[in-house]
Structure formats: C-alpha cells, structure tokens
Amino acid sequence: MKKYKEFINEWYSYSNNVYYHGSTDKNLNGERGIHIGTKLAATQALEARIGVPAQGEWDGTREYGKTLLAGKYTLRTKPENKWKCTGFNCGSDVPDDDYYPTERQKRATYSDNTLIPFDCKPIIFPVMIIGKMTNTPNNPHSDSKANGMIIRNLKMGNAKSGYFYENIGEDSGSISAVVPDKSFLKIL
C-alpha cells in the first residue's frame, strides 16, 4: 500500500496536469514521441536505460560516468531496488559490486543505439502538457495502442496530438502519456 504522502503527491500531480520525464540532459527529444508519466514511471524508465545509482537518485547534479552504479549485490539486497533488475541493470556482465559506467564493457545507449555520453547529467524533471491530446487520463488507451499510433503518425508526418495510456511496464497500472514533440510540453 502506498504511503499517504506518496498518494497526496500523485493526486496533486494528476489534478494539476503534472507529469515527469527522465532524461540524460533535460532534453525533450524522441524519435518515437516523448513519454511522460508518474515520477516512479520516469525513474524506472531512465534507470532501465542507464543504470541505478548506488546511492541517491538522478537529480541532474551528478556526471553519469563519475557516478557509482548499483551492482548485482546492491540491486538484490535493497528492498527499494526489487523492480530495478531490468534493461541496463541486468545481464551477465553486470558486476557483483557497485561500479562506474566507465568500468563496464557494455555501454548504455539511446533507443537509436547512440552511446550515452559519460559527461551527461541525468535528471527526472516535472513537465506539464500544453498540447492537444486525443483522449483523457480517465479514458486511456493501452500501452501498445498509444505507442503504435504515435509512431505511425510520426512516420506519416501528421502527428498533431498526444495520447494517454495505461502503463504495463514502468509503474504498472499508472497513467502515462506520449506526445509528438517538445512543443506539447512545458518544463516546470
């Protein structure tokens, strides 16, 4: 069961159209649309892409290549990490002990396979939707349907609105959204 404070924060966020996005550089770009959601969903997505910090969170103040990442032991022994063994955090080459990204042979990449730079400063930050949406948070599409529609519309060059959807991955069951580009969002 969620703590009362977490519940109030989520309620405030939804009622005030506040969502979160995780990025390596506070950038709002994406070839397949820009995904936003709860703070937990944004955190899970970013950490699956680049790794879990051994301590603290990605707050935009720490350089990626100089930040100690959680190894298998830390991921396995801390209760708050029980859902974090996905993406970059799994695989046979993940060290048992905490490690720096520069020490691992496998490199974290963006969805287009471009390497994540070691000098970036990852962050999870709040945004507000200011563009047109096709549906509402009360009537979300499925995760796969929203993603399929945005990708198709972007390829066809006629993406004029975003879509709310129910997550099946990050923060499963929460409501997220995908929008065509950064003009649909305002960084708070």
Buried (B, 14 or more C-beta within 10 A) or exposed (E): EEEEEEEEBBEEBBEEEBBBBBBBBBEBEBEBBBBBBBBBBBBBBBBBBBBBBBEEBBEBEBEBBEBBBBBBEBBEEEEEBEBBBBBBBEEEEBBEEBBBBEEBEEBBEBEEEEEBBBEBBBBBBBBBBEBEBBBEBEEBBEBEEBBEBBBEBBEEEEBEBBBBBBBEEBBEEBBBBBBBBBEBBBEE
